[in-house]
Structures are given as structure tokens and as C-alpha cells.
Amino acid sequence: MSMNLGLFRSRGRGSSMSLDKFIECRKNLSKPSPRLWPDDPQPRKTHLDEQGRTVVEIHHPMLQKLESLRSVNEFDQLYAQIVVSGLLQHSLVSGRVIKKLCTCFHSVSRAVSVFDSVDEPDAFLGNTILNCFVNLKQPFGALSFYYEKMVLHNHYTFPLMAKVCSEIGFVKDGEKIHALALKQGFDSDLFVRNSLIHMYSVFGRMRDAHKVFDDGSVLDLVSLNLMIDGYVKDGQVIIARMLFDEMPERDVFTWNSMLSGYARMQDMEAARCLFEAMPSPDAVSWNCMIDGYAAAGDVTMAREFFDRMPRRNVVSWSTILALYVRNKNYAESLRLFEVLIDKGDGLKPNKACITSALTACANLGRIDTGKRIHLYVTSNGVKPDLLLSTALLTMYGKCGAMDMAREVFDGMGERSVVSWNSMIIGYGMHGDGEKALEMVMEMEKDGDVVPNGATLVCCLSACVNAGMVLEGWWVYDRLTRIYGVEPRVEHHGCLVNLLGLAGLTKDSEEMREESQSVLSSCWTVSNPEVGEILAKRLVRLQPSDIGPYVLLSYLYAVDGKWEDVEKVRRMMMVNEKKLCMVSSSSYMTKIVYSMLCEIGFQLKVSI
């Protein structure tokens, strides 16, 4: 009896415990769902539409939180919650997610991934991604996304794609965009039509642009401005002027387009008449006139408009400074630059202004002013580009400060052939021919830049100034034979000077008729003494290297000078303990070796 009672009591306790757990679970379920962040707003009660989907309003808590996100980690957490809740399939939510990725995080690849996750993406989502590709300067990505992913289009899609096609010059794709716009009935949209006019104008197909223009029932000022600008850039200024005269209203862009057209044709009389008729010319109008007169070489009128300009900008200053440099009035260019620094209406010179001033310093030999400009660049945080760095090293090179020029050159992240040529001519001007040829060897080793005709002129001039006749022949042969530099009159003049230095007046006369006579006199058996000179020079450069002795002995043997062969061998026996194979890092030694090996090869071939 007691046993049954105990069993009954134990069951009673178990049932009581189960009841307590059940009550606790109900309490927990009645609590609000956990939040990702303590300050999250409470979710509102969801409403369903007729299809049973959640209705999302603009004030939904998740959308509010999405707008305030600033980090990728926070976005990832909220995005996971959006996916789990099924809200991603709602067009408003997916649109906000993609817009956030494109505008705040610039993650277009992830935006495409979200686009793929939406069951029925609309045109708005695709346009948002297209616009992101355009803003990130990735037109090919935009084109690929359009063809592979986009199904729905609207009147915003076609202007974006017209811009993409015009940027990359894809005419056929532009025509496809136009055809699809016609097929889907978007050609009547003014925004679409203007974008197509601009696209065909960029392609230089003004007939097609005019056809789109004529087919439009509704046109605005932008349509006419696009046509005028297109005709001006295509060189058809007369047709542009006809449209200009027919316009019921004009804005400053219309006037400036016509001004730039006349300036480009250098019809400055027509440009001036148009300018004087303008109701309110802006800075662009004044700059068009200054630039037009500068292009025509009329310094007086360009300076007159510059002085008349009520408020100059940095473009005005850079144009007038470049004009004086181009006309070799370096003193006035430098004086104006100093006025810009001291009283430039609060303006700071841009890189173009500084480049012009440095060029003036280089030609005037004003290294003190050049150093002050260099100090201005470094102290004002101006980041030198390729042109500015080249102007700096050219200024130092022409002023004789080759150590400073080399410092600027070594600090350049990118170098052009002009940069290398400036260093070569800088060393050559000051008689350091060896350093000039070292620069040629470095240029070849670097491999990013190919020598051109100006490089050959710089090298030959350096060799002439340094009296390096054989080296001049070598560099001429190397650049014409290996790099395909075509010899011109200026190269022939340098070679005549080289031959004159060597006393080869006969070859100088032949040189006036055929440039290759120089090479034949240098590299063939008719002049074997050249090889002897080179070998002896190599012995002086590397007295402990056995190589020059072997080459000299070989040249004597090929030329049949057996007594000289025996002399070289006796010299080798006397210095046997000192001689060894030397790996030289000297550029001059490498050059002489190269010349000597070439002569040896030519002698061997001629046997």
C-alpha cells in the first residue's frame, strides 16, 4: 500500500514539473523576438497582401536601420535578417539593399549577387547596378550585365546604355540599344532621345543624330545644344551656326559651343563678333577667346582678353603662361607666374602653370627660381604627375644640377621616353657622355620604354660633346638595327660631326649621300684598326680581365698580324698570375665589349 502511494506521489511530482515547464515556455513565447542590436526599434505587426506576401512600407524598421548603416559588418548582419525573414523578394527592400551596396560600399559585384537572388528583379534594380558600373568607370562590366542579366527596361535604362556605348565607342551596340528603344516605344521619351543624339554625336555620325533629332515631336533646349555641340566637334560649324540662328532661346552653353567652334577653326573675327554679342559671358567664354587667339599665335589679342577678363580662373592663367612659353617669351611667362603666386585673386597654380614656369626657368637658366618652385610643389602637397616631374628634371638638367635631376628621375613612379631623353641630353650637354650612355643601357634594361628618334639625337649629341666617336657609332647602330629607329636629317648631321671628330672627312662627304657608309667604315674588315683601338681601350678599362687579351689576339689573327698575336700572348704569359675572368658591371665596359664582339663577328664573316 505504501509502495503504491509512493509511486502515485512520484508521478504527481513529475506532472507538476512538466506543467511548470509548459507554463515557462508559454511565457517565453509571449516575449518579443530577440534583436540584433539593443537599440533596434520594435518590429511592427506585419500585414499581408492579397497574394499572402508581407506588405513593407517605407517606415519599416529594417529599412530605417539599413539607411543608417555605415559598416560592412553591420550590413551583413542586417542582410542575413532580411534574407531569413523573406523580405528580400519585396521590390522596395531589394531596391534599398542594392542601392546601399552601390552608393555607400561601391560593391557592384555583391550588388549583382543580390540581384541574382531576387526571383523577379525589376528595371529599377538593373538600372541601379548599371549606374554603379558607370560611376565606377567600368563600362564593359555594365555592357556585360545588360546583356546577361537584364530582362526588363524602362526610360532610364536606355540613356545609361547610350552613355556606356559612347564611352567605349561601340557603335554596333549603340545601334542595338537604339533599335530596342524603338521597339519598346521609348523613342518618344525626351530623355531617351537626347541621350541617343549625344551618343551618335560622340560617334561622329551626325546624320544619325540629326535623324533622331528630326523624328522627335517634342524638343527642348538640351536637344538643340547637343546638336550644335555635335556639329561643332565634327567640324561643321556652318550647320551649327544655322541651328544657332534658328533657336528661339539660348543659354550660355549654346554661346560657348559656337565660340569654341570658331576658335577651333581659328576664325577669331567671327568668334569676337559672337563674343561681343553675348548677353553675359562667363569664365568659359573668356577662356575660349584666350585659347583661340593663343592657338592662332596672336599673343597681343590673347593678352588683351586676359587683361580684360573680370575674374580669371586657373585655366586662364595656365593658357596665357603656356602661350608665352610656346612663343619663347620665357621672361614674361615667369613674371606672370610670380604675379599669380603673389596676387592671383586667391588662386593656386595648377600643375600646368607650374610646368610652364619650370620650362621658362630651364630655358633662362634660372635655377634659383626653379628651386623655389620645386619647394612650392613639395610644401603645398602638389603631387607631381609625369609632365611635371619631367619638367622638373629637365630644368635641373639644363641648369647643370644633374644630381638633383637624377634625384627627381629616381623618384618618378612612371617614366616616359621624354623623361629618359631629358636625362640623356642633360648629361650630354655637360660633357658627361659616359653617364648619357649609361642612361641608354638603363633604359634598355628597364624595358618599359622604347627608344625613339629623339633618343638617338640625344645620344649622338652627347657623344659629339664628349668626343666619343666609337661609342656614337655603336649607339647609332644599336638603335637603328635593334629598335628600328629610322635615320633622319638630324641624325645624319650628328654622324657627320662624329666623323669630323675622328678625322674621317672622306666618310663625312659620303655620309651626306648615304648614312650606312658610316657603319660600313666602322664594322667591316676595311677598318680593322677600329677593333684594335677598342680592344686596347678594354684592356685599360679592365687590366686584370683575360677577355680583352683573348679578343685582341683573335682580331690580330683574323687580320693576319701574327707578330702582334705573339706579342699579346707574351703579355698574357707575363701577367698570367694577375689575369682572370672578370664579370664587370661597368656600362662602358659592356658597351666596348659589345662593339668589339660585333667587329669580331664581321671580320669572321668576311673571311
Buried (B, 14 or more C-beta within 10 A) or exposed (E): EEEEEEEEEEEEEEEEEEEEEEEEEEEEEEEEEEEEEEEBEEEEEEEEEEEEEBEBEEEBEBBEBBEEBEEBEBBEBBBEBBBEBEBBBBBBBBBBBBBBBBEBBEBBEBBBEBBEEBEEBBBBBBBBBBBBBBEEEBBEBBBEBBEEBBEEBBBBBBBBBBBBBBBEEBBEBBBBBBEBBBEBEBBBBBBBBBBBBBBBBBBBBBEBBBEBBEEBEEBEBBBBBBBBBBBBBBBBBEBBBEBBEEEEEBEBBBBBBBBBBBBBBBBBEBBBEBBEEBEEBEBBBBBBBBBBBBBBEBBEBBBBBBEEBEEBBBBBBBBBBBBBBBBEBBEBBBEBBBEBBEEBEEBEBBBBBBBBBBBBBBBBBBBEBBBBBBEBBEEEEBEBBBBBBBBBBBBBBBBBBBEBBBEBBEEBEEBBBBBBBBBBBBBBBBEBBBBBBBBBBBBBEEEEBEBBBBBBBBBBBBBBBBEBBBBBBBBBBBBBEEBEBEBEEBBBBBBBBBBBBBEBEEBBEBBEEEBEBBBBBBBBBEBBEBBBBBBEBBBEBBEEBBBBBBBBBBBBBBBEBEEBBEBBBEBBEEEEEEBEEBEBEEBBBBBBBBBBEBBBEBBEEEE
